[in-house]
Amino acid sequence: MPAAALFCLVVAISDGDSVTARCGHPGAYETVRLRVAAIDAPEHSQPYGQRARQQLARLCWRQQARIEPVDRDHYGRTVARVQCQGKDAASAQVRAGMAWVYAPRALAYPHLARLQRQARAERSGLWADAQPVPPWKYRHRQQ
C-alpha cells in the first residue's frame, strides 16, 4: 500500500496511536482514520491510556501532518508513518513512554527499539509502573 506522502490536518485524536485527519483540497476533503505505524499505545481504560492520548494530541492535534501510508489494518484504518511539527509521532510516543514498540510491525523501524529501551531505563511514562501490561495482552484479557 505504500503511496506518496499526503499532507493533512489532524482533526481528532482517538488514543495514543490513532488519529483522524482531513486530507485533500478545499471542497474535496476526505476524512482518513489513521493508525501510527509500529507502535501500540495503552487502551483508554489502561493506566497511561489517557496520558498517551494527551501526549499525541499535544504533538498532532490541529497540526498539519505528513502522512506516509504503509498498510491498512483489520479495522479499515490506514497504517502510516505520521509526522507532526516535524517530529515522527511513533518515535515521540515511544520516547515519552506512552507506547510500546509493536514488534510484528516494527522491522522497518529499528530505531524504536532503542528509544523504548531508553524510556524503560529512565522509567518514563508507563515504564514507571513495575509491570506495565502491553495493550495487546490487555485486549486479549478483555475478550
Order of alpha helices (4+ residues) and beta strands (2+ residues): beta-beta-beta-beta-alpha-beta-beta-beta-alpha-beta-alpha-alpha
